[in-house]
Amino acid sequence: MSLRISHVGLRGVVGSGMTAAHVLDFASAFGTFLDSPGPVVIARDPRASGVMIRQGVVAALLACGRDIIDLGITSTPVVQHAIRRLNAAGGVSIGASHNASEWNALKFLGYQGSYLSTAQASELLDIYHLKKFDFVEWNRIGRLRQDDQALDAYLDELAAHFDFPALRGFRVVVDCCNGTSSLILRRMQERFGFDFILINEKLQGVQFAHEPSTNRAMVELQLAPLIRPLNAAAGFLFDVDSDRVAIATDLGEAVSEEMVLPLLADYLLPRGPGKLIITNLSTTALIEEVAARHGGKVMRVPVGRQATIDALSSHRPEQIAIAGEGTGAVMMPQFRFVYDGIASMLAVLSMMRERGRKLSEIVGEYPRYCILKGQEPLVSHRIPALLMELRERYHTGRANVEDGLRVDWPDRWFHVRVSQTEPAVRIICEQRGSPPVQLFESLSEQVRSLA
């Protein structure tokens, strides 16, 4: 239950679930899988287990004859930018993002810096399970070197897309959750003179200041109460990998993580040719209203990076306005579709500047949707029976079985699915107006009885 091997990659509780043997085999499979020339870029987040895992990844890739460029401790978005800049064959980011400190993961990236597609991830899994690795002779083993320029190169790319001098006027409070965003934002502040007030900025490998989830509850915990006393224009909370973000307004109000994608879609749709929004089945229905406002269209796919990457690859880049999900993870076309919380923060600030309005005013204009999220431990194999029972019970709604079960009515919906990253069944309900408490409680009870 503490180990997940799937198309997403390798993730687990280190020691009791994820072991050094798993790391060596998966990294060897990735070294075998890569068919493009060039080095492999690696980096890790500050988790204590990352030291051990990094050594295993390095050993396996070198044994496959791959040169390695190590960026040290930094975020997955920085790795993705570096892969393109260095013409690398791919990359491995070591870090478990929103999971607690005892968890860790390997995230595999292709030669363009994007996550692997479903077909690519399937090939990688086949190599891993067959354990047929392409190790080389002693005189062809790869070489390892460090790159200390990746962070500045990443910031230079951000500066080319956002008006940094204009954004310096905003005072912003940031909860770094003891993760990689502290390194990025401190450097941005040093180079460009931003007015960031950072909390929970010290890198921690064993104990984070709080659960590293980007949701309203975590924003309310420490970030939101500081906004008004510090006279800040906004607040932002990052997960450990800084690829997800949650927000607080100038009034110190925590905003649902579901608002990040609609907010940025509303900003980006009028600014470019793309009219397509790609999101998953668990994301707020507000996104359809925002799309309709600008003549856009929403494409919903199963939850998970692979489904989004597959959808992106089936369209021309200029057709797509934005892609993302209701966790605060958003991809924008100008950054070649990288989940990047720092870029999302800068886009929100740019929206505030261009509209000349406070964040609370902008957020307050949207229709009210109330979403409830929960999960139950996955301890049985009765999920098919559970989904069939739910479909029969809620037969009056429109059913979608692409990923678990989603059922829609005109003013509400629910989605029940098995997580790809944790041993849990996710339960999400949303309703326009008031919270769907009765529906949520009923679903939770049914899932508890069978899952």
N, C-alpha and C positions, 0 to 999 in steps of 0.2 A: 504493500500500500504506500510505501515511501519511495517508490521508483516508478517513473513514467518514461517508457520508450515508445516513441510514436513518430509521425511525420514532422512534428515540431522539433524533434531531436531528443536529447538526453536530459532528464531533469529528475532530481531526487534529493532526499535527505542524505547528506554525505556520511558514509560509514554504515548506517543501518540499511540504506537503500542503494545509493550511488557509490560505487567503489572505484579504486584506482584501476582495476581491471576493465570496468566499463569505459572509463575515460580513454585508456590506451587503445582498446578495440575500436571505439567510435572514431577517435582521431586518426587511427590507422585506416579505417574505412574511408574517411574523408580524404586523406592523402592519396588513396587509391582511386577514389571517385573523380578527383579533379583531372580534367583533360586539357585545360588551358595552360600555356606557359606562364612563367612569372612566379613571384614569391607568394607566400600566404601571410596575411596580416593577422596578428592575434592581440588580444587585450583582455583585461579582467576587471571586475568590480572589486571593492575592498573586502569582500567576505574572506574570513580567515582561511577557509578551505581552498580559496582560489590559488594560493601558493602551491599547494600540492597538485591541484588539477592542471595548473599552467605547466608544471614540469612534465606531466604525462603527455599533454598535448604537444609540447616541444619535442620530446623524445620520439613520439610516434611520427610526427610530420618529417622530422629530420631523417628518420629511418626509411621513409618513403621517398627520400631524395629531394624533398622540398626545402628551398630556402625560406627562412622565416623573418619577418619584420615585427618586432615586439614593441607595442605602443605603451606598455606598462599598464597602470590603472587609468582607465578612461571608459567612456560610454560606447555602447553599440553604434549610435549615430556617427561618432567620430571614426570608428573602425570602417563603417560603410563609406564615408567620404574618403578615407585614406586608400581603400581598395581601388577606387576609381583614379585617384590622383597618382598612385604608384603603379598603375597597370598590373595589379596583382591578380593571381589566379582565383583568389577567394579569401575568406577570412573565418576566424573562429572567435566569437565573443564569449567569454566565460563569466556568467552571472545569471542570477535568478530573478532579476527585476523586482516584481511585487511580492515575492515569497519571503518568508522569515529567514533569519540568518543561517539556520542550519541547512537550508536548501542551497543547491547550486545547479547550474545547467550549462550545457554547451549549445550555442546558437551558431548555426552554419550559414555562411553567406557565399553567394556566387561571385563570378568575376566582375559583374556590374555593381556589386555592393548590395544587391537585393537578397532577400531571403529565398531559399530554394522553392521551386514550384513543387506541386504534388508529384509529378513524374520524377523530378530530380530527387526529392526526398525519398520516394519509393526505391529508387536505385541505390541511394546511400544505405537505406535499411537492409536491402538485399545483400549488399557487400558486408555489412556489419554481421548479419546473421550467418552468412556462409563462412565468414572469417577467412576469406581468400584475399590477403593483402599483398600489395606490390612493394615489398621491401627491396632495397638496393644493396649492392656490394659496398664494402667499407670505403672505397675510394670515390663513391658517388653520393655519400651522405650529404645532406643539405647543410647550409650555414645559417647561423643565427646572428642578427644584428638588431640594435635598438634604433628607434626613430623618435627624436624629441621634438619634431616639428609638427606633428599631426594636429595637436590642439590649436596652434596658431593658424595653420592652414584651414582648419575647419571654421574658425572665427572669421578669417578673411572671406570665406565663401558666404557666411551669414551677412557680413558687412556689405557684400556686393548686392545683396537682395533687399536689405532693410536699411532705412535711413537712420543710422546710429546716432548722428548728432541731434536729430529731432527727438529720438526716443530717450535721450539722456535726461530730459526734463521730468520724467516720471520717477517718483520714488516708489520702489517695489520691495515688498517683503517676500522672501523666498524661504520655504522649508525644504532643505536639501535632503532630509531623511538620511543623513550621514553617508550620502552616496556621491556619485561622480559629478552631479550638477555643481557641487561646491567648487571643484577644481575648475570647471568651465567658467562659472560665473565670476569667481575671483579673478581669473585671467582676463575676462571680458571687462571687468571693472578697472583693472590695472591699465589695460591698453586703451580703452575707449571712454573711461570716465563715467560709467553708469552709476546710478544711485541705488544700489542694491543693499538691502539689509538682510543678511543671511542668518538663519537659525538652524540648529542641528547640522552645522556645516562640517564638524570634525569627522573625518573618515573613521568608520568603525567596522571591524570585521566579525565581531561576536554578538554585540548587543546594539540594535538600532534604537533610536530615541522613541520610536513607536512603530507600529505595523507599517510596512512600506507600501501600503495601498493608496492609490490615487482616487479617493472617493470623498464624498461630503463629510462623513463622520471623521475622517482623518484631518480634513481641513479645519473642522470645528474644534479639534483637540487642542492645537497650539497656535496655528497660523491665524485663523480668523480673529481671535481676541486682540491681536497686536495691530491690526490694520488702522483703526481709528486713533488709538493713542499715538501711533507713529506718523499720523497724517500721510498715509500711503495711498497711492492711486489704485493699487490692486495688490493681491497676494497670489503666489503660485506655489503649489506643492508638487514635488517630483518624486518618482519612485527611485530606487537605488541606481538604476541604469539611465535615468533621465530621458527615457523614451516615451514616458507617459506624464501627463500633467493634470492637475485639478486647480480650481481657482476660487478666490474670494474677492468680493467687490470692495469698493471704497467705503462702504457702510459696514464692513466687517461681516458680511453675510457669506456663508459657505454656499457655493453653487454646485448643483449636481454635476458629477463627472460627465453625465450624458449631454450637458450643454456645450462641451468643448467643440465637438464636431459640427452641430448646427450653427454655432457662433462663427466658426471659421468658414463654413460653407456659405453663410450669408455674406461674408467679407470677400470671398474669392470668386464666387459665381459671376458677379458683374465685372470682374477684372480681367477675365481671360476668355478664350474661345470655348473651353470645355464646359459642357453642361451635365456631365454624368457624375453622380456621386456613388461610390462603391462603399457599401457598409455591410455589416452582418445582421443576422436575424435577431440578435439580442439588443439592438440599438434602438433608441427612442423613435417613436413615430413622428416627433417634431421635425425630423429631417425631411419627411415628405412635404410638410407645409412650407419649409424654407425653400426646397427645390421648386415647388410650384410657384412661389413668389417670383422666381427669376427664370422661369421657363426651363427648369432643369428636370432631370430624371434620376430616380434612385434605383440602383441595382443591389439587391440583397443576396448575400452568399452565406454559406455556413461559417460558423465561428472558427477563427484560426488564421494564422499568417498565410498558409498555403493557398487557401481558398481566395484570399484577397489578391495574392500574387498571380494566381491563375486568371482571375478576372481582369487584372491590370494588363496582363500580357495579351489578352484577346481584344484589346482596343488600342487605337493609336494614342500616344500621350496627349496630343492636343485635344482629344475628345473628353478627357477626364478633368474635372474641376478639383476634386479632392477625394481621398479615401481614408477610412478610419473606422473606429468603433467606439462604443459607449464607455470605454475604460479610460478615456483621456488620451488614447493613442491615435495620432493623426498623421497622414502622409500628404504632402503637398507636391504638385508637379514640378515646381521650380527646383526642388531638391531630389528629383528623380525618385520620388516616392519612397522616402525613408521615414520610418516612425521616429519623430524627433520632438520631444517635449520643449526643448529650448527654442526651436524654430516656431513652435506653436505659441509660446509665450510672446515672442517678438511680433507674431502676426496679430495677437490680441491687442498688444500695445499700439501697433500700427493702426488697427481699426479704431481704437479710441482717439488717436491723434487725428486721423483723417476725418472722422465724423465730429470731432470737437465735443464729445460727450463723455460723461463719466460711465464707468463700466456698469454701475448699478442701473443707470438709465437705459443702457443698451439691453442688458439682460431682462429688465422689467418689461420690455416691449413684446416679448414673445408670449404666445399662448401657454397656459399652464398645463404641463403634463406631470403626473406623479408616477414615479417608478419605484417598485419595491424589488429588492434583490436578496436572495438567500441561497443557501446550499445545505445539502444533507450528505453525510458520509456514504460512500459507495462501498457496501459490504456484501453484496450479493450479485448474482448474474441474472436477475429477474427484470432487467431493464426493458427488454422487448415486451414482456407482459404488462409492465407498468405503462409504457407508451400506448399500447393497444387499449388498455382500460381507460386512460385519460382521453384518448381520441373518441371512444364510444360515449363517455360521460359528457364531453363538451362538443357533441356532434352538430350543434347549431352554428358553430363558427366555421370559418374557412381554415382548413388544416394545411400545414406545410410540413413534410417529413424529411426535408433535405438534411437536417441536422437535429436529431431528436424529434421533438414535436413543438411546432408553433401553431397557435390557434388565434385567429383574428375575428373581431367583431367591429362594427363601425367606430366605436369610441374606446375600445380597450383590446388588449392582447396578452397572451402569455407564451413563454418559451421554456421548455424543460429539456435539458440535454446533459450528457455526461462530459465532464471537463477533460480537456486534452492534457492539462498540466498538473492536475491534482486528483486524488482519489475521491471525487465528489460529484454529486448531481446538482447542477445549477438550476435555480428556479427564479424566473424574472417575470414580473407582471407590470403592465403600465396602463394608465387610464387618463383620458383627458379630463382635467378638473380635479376631482378628489381622489385620494389614494385607493387602489383596489384591494382593501384590507381583507375582505371576506374571501375573495378569489385566491389571494396569496396564501392565506391561512389554510384554506381547503386543499390547495395543491401541495403545500408543505406536509400536511398530515398524510396525504395519499403517497407522496414520495417516501416519507419516513416508514410507512407500513410495508413498502415493497423493495426499496433500494437497499 
